[in-house]
Amino acid sequence: MKVKTSVTLSEDRMHQIDALSGRYGTRSALIEQAVRDFLAATGQRQRDKQDLEILKRQAACLHQEAEDVLAYQVEL
């Protein structure tokens, strides 16, 4: 379901949107795609941040595990 809304943008931004909107069909389609991309990127950054925090918390354990594995390696 689509919801009609109103936003205020600078004249410069509107000129840029108008120049690109032909590729997307309409201004609305371009803006919807831009918002969709922004939300996806924001969500990905949040997941990346959470993953990094997990890795930081587990770093010592992961380091020890890697050293353990390397101890079983055969010299070439």
C-alpha positions in Angstrom: 0.0 0.0 0.0 1.3 3.4 -0.9 0.9 6.4 1.4 1.0 9.9 0.0 3.3 12.3 1.9 4.9 15.7 1.6 8.6 16.6 2.0 10.5 19.8 1.6 13.7 19.6 -0.4 16.1 22.2 -1.7 15.8 23.4 -5.2 19.2 21.9 -6.1 18.1 18.5 -4.8 14.9 18.7 -6.9 16.9 19.4 -10.0 19.1 16.4 -9.3 16.1 14.2 -8.7 14.4 15.4 -11.9 17.6 14.7 -13.9 17.6 11.1 -12.6 13.9 10.3 -12.4 13.7 9.3 -16.0 15.7 6.2 -15.2 13.2 5.2 -12.5 10.0 6.3 -14.2 8.9 9.0 -11.7 10.2 11.2 -8.9 8.3 9.0 -6.4 9.9 5.8 -7.8 13.4 7.3 -7.5 12.8 8.6 -4.0 11.3 5.3 -2.9 14.4 3.4 -4.3 16.7 5.9 -2.6 15.0 5.5 0.8 14.9 1.7 0.4 18.7 1.7 -0.4 19.4 4.0 2.6 17.4 1.8 5.0 19.1 -1.3 3.7 22.6 0.3 4.1 21.7 1.5 7.6 20.5 -2.0 8.6 23.7 -3.5 7.2 25.9 -1.1 9.1 24.0 -1.9 12.3 24.5 -5.7 11.7 28.2 -5.1 10.9 28.6 -3.1 14.1 27.0 -5.9 16.1 29.2 -8.5 14.4 32.3 -6.5 15.2 31.3 -6.3 18.8 30.8 -10.0 19.0 34.2 -10.6 17.4 35.8 -8.1 19.8 34.3 -10.0 22.8 35.4 -13.3 21.4 38.9 -12.2 20.1 40.9 -13.9 22.8 39.1 -17.2 22.4 39.3 -17.0 18.6 43.0 -16.2 18.8 43.7 -19.2 21.1 41.7 -21.4 18.8 43.7 -20.3 15.8 47.0 -20.9 17.7 45.7 -24.4 18.6 45.0 -25.2 14.9 48.4 -23.9 13.8 50.1 -26.2 16.4 48.7 -29.2 14.5 50.0 -28.0 11.1 52.8 -30.0 9.5 55.8 -28.1 8.2 56.1 -28.1 4.4 
